Amino acid sequence: MLSMATIIREVMEIINLKSVIALLILLLSGLCFRLCSAIDTITSTQFIQDPETIVSNGSAFKLGFFSPTDSTKRYLGIWYSTPSLSTVIWVANRDNPLNDSSGILTISEDGNLEVMNGQKEILWSSNVSNPAPNSSAQILDSGNLVLRDNSGSITWEGIQHPSHLLLPEMKISTNTRTGEKVVLTSWKSPSDPSAGSFSAEINPQHNPQIFIYNGSHPYWRSGPWSGQIFIGIATMYAVYPNGFQVVDDKEGTIYATFTESNSSIFRYYALTPQGTLVETYRELGKEEWEVSWKSNKSECDVYGTCGAFGICNSGNSPICSCLRGYEPRYVEEWSRGNWTNGCVMKTPLQCEITNSSGQQGKIDGFFRLTSVKVPVLEDWSLVLEDECREQCLKNCSCIAYSYYSGIRCMSWSGNLIDMQQLSQSGADLYIRLAHSELDKKKDMKAVISVTTVIGIIVIAICAYFSWRWKCKQTGTLAWTLWCKHNIKELIDESIAEACFQEEISRCIHVGLLCVQESAKARPSISTVLSMLSSEIAHLPPPKQPPFFEKQSVVDTESSQLRQKNCSTNQVTITVIQGR
C-alpha cells in the first residue's frame, strides 16, 4: 500500500507534466499562429529582416530583399516566386539602396511601411499622409503590395507607385485636373534599378496615346487611341486579345491598363533602360519568358526621325523621304542622312495666294497616303468624313486631315511630325497640296514615261548577255554625262519633249543608283517604285558604277597589250635610183 507521501509526489508529477504539456501546446499554437499569419502579411510586430521573404497566398509572388545582377547592393522588391522566372516587378528603395544585408521592412508606430538599415535609418517609406496605427501590409497574388488600417481599408498600394513594369490590372494614368501622374520609369541599367532617363505615360488628349519620354523629350508614341487600338502600332488589331483599354473615369483621370483573359498565360510590359517598351509572356508550365512585341524595332520608331513633313519607311533606303509636294529644307544635309530639319513645301497653296494678293486660281486638293502613323498634335472634331474634308479645305491653315472610325475627324495646322509608313493597320492621311502638284495629266505622262523606260530597261537586261560590251559602253556614257551634269544628252530626240525630260532624267538617275558597286547602296524594288513615282522626292547622288572603273582598266590594259604585241620594224628601205 502506497504511503501518503508517495501519492502526493505522484500527483504533483502528473500536475507538473500536464502544465508542461499545456505550456508547450500554448507556445506551439502561438508560433503556428505567427507563422500562418505571416506567410503573406507583416505587422508592427511581425517584420521582414534580410534575407527573409513572405509569399502571396497563391505562391505567385515573393516580397523581400534582393541584389540585382552584378551588384552587391540590397533592395526591397517583389518578384515572381518561381526560381527560374524570378523577374523583379517592383522596387521600393530603388534610389536609396542598402550597402549590406541589415535591411528590415516593418510598419512604424504611426502605420507607415518603412525600410530601415541596421542603424535604424529610414531609407524608404510609404509616406501615407494620414496613417493608421495597428496597420498591416499584405502581398497579393496580383503582385500588389497593400497597406491596410485596422478596419481592413486600403490606405496605400504599390501599384500606384510602379517601377519599370506593368502587370495586368495595373494602370498608368494622368489626372487632367491635378496634373498627378502614374508612370513607368526605366532602370538605369540591369544592375542598377534606380530611376533611368526613360518614362512611359498616358497623354490625355481628345484621343489619348502612350508616350515614352527621354527626359522631357518625346522618344516614341503609340498613335491615337481609337476606342479599341492605338492606331500607330502596326501589330495591334481591332479585336486585341490582351484586353488593352484606355479609360476616362469622368473625374479627371485618364488611364491605360490591360487584362489577361487566359489564366494559363502570364504577361507584362517592361520599360527597358534603352527606352523600349517590351511585351513579354510565359505559358503555364514553361520555364522561359518570350518577347511578343517591342515598341522600337527600327530607327523609324524613334519620334520625329525624319523631321517636319518627312515620312519614315524602314523598308526604304534611305528610310526618310519628303511628302509629295515637299522637298528637303537643306538638300546637302538631307543627302548626308541628317533629316532633323525636315522638308518644306515646293508650291504655295492657292488659298495662301488668294488671301495675300487676292489672285484667284485652281483650288487646292489632297493627296492620299495609306497605312500611315498619323502625325502628332492633331485637332479633333466629331464631323463625318465628307465634312472633315470640307472643313479642312475651308481653313487655309489646315494642311492635312484624317478620318478614322472610332476617332472621327483629325486635322493638322502646324508641322507634320513623326509620320511613319506602316506595313499594316494605320490610317489614311490626306495632305493638302497646290493644284499644280496634283495635275492628273502630268501624272499620266509620268506613268507612261516610267512604263516605257521600265520596258526599255527590261529589254536592255535581256540583251545584256549577248551585247555585254555594248551595254558597258552605254553605261559608261551615262555615267560620264551624269558627272558632266548633262544627262539630257542621253535622251533620244524623238522623246525629248520638255514635259518628258524631267521624268526620263529621273529614271536614268534611278538606273544609276541600281548599278552601284555595293549591293547595300542599291535601292530595293519597293524603293525603286517609290522613287519612280516621286513618292520619294529627293534622290541621293549615285556612286560610280563598277563597270566604268573596270572598263577604264580594260582599255588601258588593251592599249598596253597592243604595244607589246607590235614589234619595232628594223627593216631599212633602199630607194633605187637610176644613174
C-alpha angles and dihedrals in degrees: 000000000000119000121238090249092056092049092050091048093051092047091052091050090052091049092049092048092051090048092052091047091047091049092049091049090050093049094046091047090053092047092048090048091051094048094044094048093044098054092097102000139069130194137180089278098036108059136161119247121189121293094023120102139189124216130215117253094259093041093245099125140023129211119205146093122309143169120226122233112293093006135104095196117111127229135179108239149149122240141166107280095222103100096222092048100042097147111166109234102176137021126195107190095030093145096038111045129182117249094210142019097273095103122136130188112203143146114254124227091261092053104259126132110244137185112208135179127225091278090057091248113152110239097172138007136184086232096210106184094216105027121184124224117241091032123160133205126217134189111221131207088248089066092252122134111211132190115209133189121227090275092057096251116141111245097172137008134190096227088069087062105042125178118208100316137077120205128188111291092017116120141212107202148170126206107213092198101049100022090232113152138194107205141166115244122197125234115251090237139336088272096043119057094184115122111290128203097267128081133176121211144156115258106214103214124140084278105032121217136180117251130193112206130199098209102312096334123095112248103171138356136193099221122243123322112246096194090266109036144007100256095210093064109086096203096050113101134195091257100046112192096208096065096239112175142169115215135194108204090198089235097089100278124114115188140176122213141150139213132209112224094185109077091199092061124079114198139173142164118229130189107221126215086254093059099255120136107220128194111211130180142177131198119228110268095022121111101212138066118232128206112231101172142010128195095216114047099146142007088269090069091063111098116263097355094154098040126226116346091002122120126207125220116177090201093062132078111244093029095213128069134165119252116259108280092028134093135194115284090220111022099194092047091048093049089054090058097258102129101162095108091055128195140311132214116269099205125032116243115257091233089059092050091048093048094049102038107010090239112149126218144143110319122251121263140195133257115208125226117190132210094015133157097232121233124267127260100037126177115228140211138165097235121126124258099268091046090048090060094046092046090055093043092054092052110070092198090060107096101170142010140188133191120206126175109247092025102048121196121009122179137176131212102173136048114328103233134177101017120164134185106231127206090225141356115020125115140274111261121198115208118203113231139169113267092247089063089056098047104148095199091055090048090051092051089049091051091050091047093048092047091051094048092046088054090051090049091052091050090047091052091051091049092047096087093054099035100035097139092048092049090052090054091051092048090049090052091050092051092046092051090046091054089050091050088238102112092138088074087072093061116099112246092233092066099028096110114144093243091058101040097081093050094045092047088052090052091051089048090053090046091056090050088054094056099049113135096240113071089209091059093053116094121244121246092259090050091048090054091049090049093049093048091047093241082127098051102184118054121202116237113266122243123233110285116238095238091062093058093041092048090053090051092047092050091050093047091047091052091050091046092053090052091052095047094050111080121208110256109233095179116122122216118224117205112214113215127182120245 
